[in-house]
């Protein structure tokens, strides 16, 4: 099974606009998916990786190569589950 990597954008806009449930993303993902998913969040911004960075679409979370706009915990989990099913 291919491992899923989740990156949380922490630029100022994404940090301010994120939903409170994204603060618990790492713990929730670890509990739900175990070692199949790695969550990283740092001082890096996804802006340089996006073809069009629209601040109104923040917060951004990247699940492997897929960018989740207006990310919520539910949207991120849905994308992880979609990718895990695709990998089976």
Beta strands, then each sheet from edge to edge (+ up, - down):
strand 1: 4-8
strand 2: 37-41
strand 3: 61-63
strand 4: 66-68
sheet 1: 2+ 1+ 3- 4+
end
